[in-house]
Amino acid sequence: GGLYALSPPVAIPPGHALITYSARSTAADSTVRAMAQDATGAELSQTTWTVAQGPSSHTRAMWVTLPAQAARLQLRLEVLTPNSTALFDWVKVEWQP
């Protein structure tokens, strides 16, 4: 069991994305997944990181390579352990060539 929250897609060209976020989770298996997509929304690649477990939020950064066909990026927060919680304080996506 579990649940996930999906961000709206963000237009982004091929290259790289630096994704910085502050989050916390009560479970060890909560993740944030960055999904590069083409213009139709078809997934081209994905990169996954674990969300910090504990009572305090932690700031983390993810470096994502965007394929040549990339046109958008979508983030997915996954909470896989029943009766657990996760909180995103903020997220920032910066494009890099």
C-alpha positions as a printed Julia matrix, in Angstrom:
97×3 Matrix{Float64}:
  0.0    0.0     0.0
  0.88   3.64   -0.1
  0.09   6.86   -1.87
  1.7    9.5    -4.04
  1.32  13.16   -4.94
  2.1   14.33   -8.46
  3.19  17.87   -9.33
  1.89  19.66  -12.39
  4.25  19.22  -15.35
  6.83  21.98  -15.81
  8.07  22.91  -19.3
 11.83  22.32  -19.49
 14.22  21.79  -22.42
 16.89  19.08  -22.72
 19.97  19.54  -20.56
 20.01  19.23  -16.79
 17.77  20.14  -13.88
 18.96  20.94  -10.39
 16.08  20.1    -8.06
 16.44  21.41   -4.51
 13.83  20.61   -1.88
 13.15  20.55    1.84
 11.16  17.59    3.1
 10.7   15.01    5.83
  8.92  11.7     6.31
  7.93   9.38    9.13
  8.86   6.37    6.96
 12.24   5.25    5.64
 10.89   4.33    2.19
  9.37   7.68    1.13
 10.85   8.99   -2.11
 10.8   11.87   -4.55
 10.9   10.89   -8.2
 11.81  13.27  -11.05
 10.32  12.15  -14.36
 11.49  13.64  -17.67
  8.77  13.51  -20.32
  8.4   14.32  -24.01
  5.86  16.87  -25.31
  3.04  14.27  -25.2
  3.74  13.35  -21.55
  5.4   10.02  -22.32
  8.06   9.25  -19.72
 11.64   9.27  -21.05
 13.6    8.76  -17.83
 13.29   8.97  -14.08
 15.56   9.59  -11.12
 14.59   8.7    -7.54
 15.88   9.85   -4.15
 14.88   8.96   -0.62
 13.19  11.6     1.55
 14.89  12.14    4.93
 13.19  10.31    7.77
 12.67  12.11   11.07
 10.88  14.97   12.82
 12.83  17.75   11.03
 12.95  18.68    7.37
 16.23  18.34    5.5
 17.29  20.22    2.4
 18.56  18.03   -0.42
 19.51  18.54   -4.04
 19.09  16.22   -7.02
 20.93  16.54  -10.34
 18.83  15.19  -13.21
 19.99  14.7   -16.8
 17.2   15.53  -19.24
 17.2   13.47  -22.48
 17.35  15.12  -25.92
 13.57  14.65  -26.4
 12.67  16.17  -23.0
 10.0   18.87  -23.04
  8.7   18.73  -19.48
  9.46  17.51  -15.97
  7.12  16.17  -13.31
  7.85  15.34   -9.65
  6.19  12.56   -7.68
  6.32  12.2    -3.88
  5.75   8.59   -2.83
  4.83   7.42    0.67
  4.82   3.62    0.63
  4.43   2.69    4.32
  0.84   2.55    5.63
 -0.02   5.13    8.33
  3.05   7.25    7.6
  3.31  10.89    6.54
  5.58  13.02    4.38
  5.85  16.78    4.09
  7.43  18.95    1.4
  8.22  22.43    2.71
  9.34  23.73   -0.69
 10.83  22.64   -4.0
 12.83  24.57   -6.61
 13.7   23.43  -10.16
 16.52  25.17  -12.02
 17.42  24.38  -15.62
 21.09  24.06  -16.59
 22.44  23.51  -20.12
